[in-house]
Amino acid sequence: MSVDTVIETLRGQLGDKVVVTDADAIAPWLTDWRGRWTGASKALLQPSTTQEVATIVKACNEAGVPLVAQGGNSSMVGGATPNPDGGSLLLSMRSMNNVRMLDAEAGTVVAEAGVILANLHDTALKRGLRFPLTLGAKGSATVGGLVSTNAGGTQVLRFGTMRGLTLGLEAVLPDGTIHDGLGGLKKDNRGPSLDQLLIGAEGTLGVVTAALLKLAPAPVARSTAFAGVKSPAAALRLLRRMTDLVEGFELLPHDSLEAAQRHMDVSSPLASKHDWYVLVEATQAKGQEDARALLERLLAYAMEDGLVEDAAIASNEAQSEAMWRIRDGLSDSEKQVYGLATQHDISVPVDAIPEFLKRVKSEIEREWPGSWVSGYGHLGDGNIHLHVRAMDRACEGWQESEGKEIGRRVHDLVTEAGGSISAEHGIGQMKRDELARLGEPARLTMLRALKAALDPKRIMNPGKLIP
Ligand SMILES: Cc1cc2nc3c(=O)[nH]c(=O)nc-3n(C[C@H](O)[C@H](O)[C@H](O)COP(=O)(O)OP(=O)(O)OC[C@H]3O[C@@H](n4cnc5c(N)ncnc54)[C@H](O)[C@@H]3O)c2cc1C
């Protein structure tokens, strides 16, 4: 059956509201968030129930027509962009946007795949709770996209990634079967977990339609500090003292702060200049130690021991926000101030970070004279956003030519350090070849075998993740 026949069959079954073929309505969803990939699709399918998703997947499976599940289209790796051949259909999950249940006593919520993260935050807050995962794309990223990329963000240190926050999933498998894992069983030993296989599968093994998620009590207060440190090694020692007490611990070099100051017109929270900085956040739930007193105490000890050179603690919410604005604006500021860069979302074991940062900087800058390496990120998670700037090499297409070679070298160094070429953004189409080149044989065998078993016709998000 051709793509056109499937579209007409689905239009007959589900109507024009679900099956959209107007090119102007489809166009905004065909290019990825970073503007690096543009695909094609003859239809945008917008189901609003699990049964409608099942109908779509079943029809596509029978006809062998590929489907690309899409949430907010904020993937950083081209994960939700269909291939340019126009042979796939785009499956938008944004119309499945109900919060089906919120149990404030149990601290759980069932959110459909299309619920936007910022809306989930608001819904939880109204009941005195919070969903403790946040990231820069919270205004667009959806529950389905977050689950399917096992997203992280700035609170992973305390609450874990989506894998740690997901208690169960409802999903449609590639043959159209509905999996209902929303029961919330604490113990369930009927073999490997389908939910766990779908988390981080990037839409290649099925379509997530809803998730049972953990909530945490909303904090009554938070305290944020910005501290100058000598080196990543000093920051790591500070982190070790604070790990179980704080929920955010971000590392950034002076270059990054300077870019933010120049681009966003923000001031440094500190009067003095330091080689590196950490942004630390502690929160306080009802009945817990005062968050500000906690940070003051921890930072005072660290200064006595020479781990921290200087520190400022926000004295109100506006100052906390100003500190986070610096962190959240780094990527854009660096782009505007320093120009072209290749960006690498990588992780290495936390203890290896100081040595890794030194090595990657010296090797890349030596091998590509005139390039400039710097990184910032979630130190507590071993996750660095490493940027290699083109400097005087900046020209159209650099990222795709020499930038690609540099990227491969960075990935070699990450692999040698025992790390991952994707810490939190996923593989998508951007890193698929690199996963094939560097993935351990057991991982590649598992990925290929799962795909062959669950999706033998390879209809789910072809060209992404699976090498
Ligand atoms: C400014 C910015 C900051 C970011 N910061 C972070 C960060 O700090 N940490 C982090 O982890 N990520 C971050 N990201 C990446 C991004 O937000 C995540 O990848 C997010 O999970 C994508 O959600 P989405 O709904 O936009 O998914 P999409 O981009 O639409 O899709 C992402 C992937 O999930 C699949 N998918 C989407 N919905 C479903 C579904 N219902 N069922 C099956 N598969 C599905 C898609 O096929 C695709 O492979 C950032 C992105 C931006 C733009």
The ligand as a Gaussian input file, in Angstrom:
#p B3LYP/6-31G(d) Opt

LIG

0 1
 C       17.027000      25.107000      24.592000
 C       17.080000      23.629000      24.849000
 C       17.631000      23.164000      26.035000
 C       17.676000      21.788000      26.281000
 N       18.211000      21.359000      27.469000
 C       18.215000      20.052000      27.747000
 C       18.720000      19.582000      29.001000
 O       19.204000      20.342000      29.834000
 N       18.644000      18.252000      29.234000
 C       18.121000      17.362000      28.322000
 O       18.064000      16.171000      28.605000
 N       17.658000      17.774000      27.125000
 C       17.701000      19.093000      26.825000
 N       17.233000      19.526000      25.614000
 C       16.765000      18.529000      24.616000
 C       15.239000      18.344000      24.571000
 O       14.553000      19.241000      25.316000
 C       14.877000      16.972000      24.945000
 O       15.433000      16.090000      24.022000
 C       13.355000      16.778000      25.039000
 O       13.162000      15.606000      25.699000
 C       12.636000      16.776000      23.747000
 O       11.218000      16.753000      23.990000
 P       10.222000      17.018000      22.775000
 O        8.853000      16.805000      23.218000
 O       10.523000      18.341000      22.159000
 O       10.647000      15.837000      21.815000
 P       10.913000      15.857000      20.264000
 O       12.048000      16.766000      19.939000
 O        9.669000      16.083000      19.525000
 O       11.374000      14.330000      20.058000
 C       12.564000      13.864000      20.643000
 C       12.688000      12.370000      20.376000
 O       11.671000      11.663000      21.075000
 C       10.810000      10.978000      20.162000
 N        9.462000      11.156000      20.663000
 C        8.810000      12.319000      20.939000
 N        7.592000      12.050000      21.453000
 C        7.469000      10.708000      21.487000
 C        6.447000       9.821000      21.921000
 N        5.313000      10.264000      22.441000
 N        6.664000       8.491000      21.804000
 C        7.805000       8.006000      21.284000
 N        8.807000       8.802000      20.866000
 C        8.647000      10.135000      20.986000
 C       11.050000      11.596000      18.813000
 O       10.790000      10.677000      17.777000
 C       12.520000      11.976000      18.924000
 O       13.320000      10.858000      18.670000
 C       17.182000      20.880000      25.329000
 C       16.621000      21.348000      24.129000
 C       16.578000      22.701000      23.881000
 C       15.967000      23.166000      22.608000

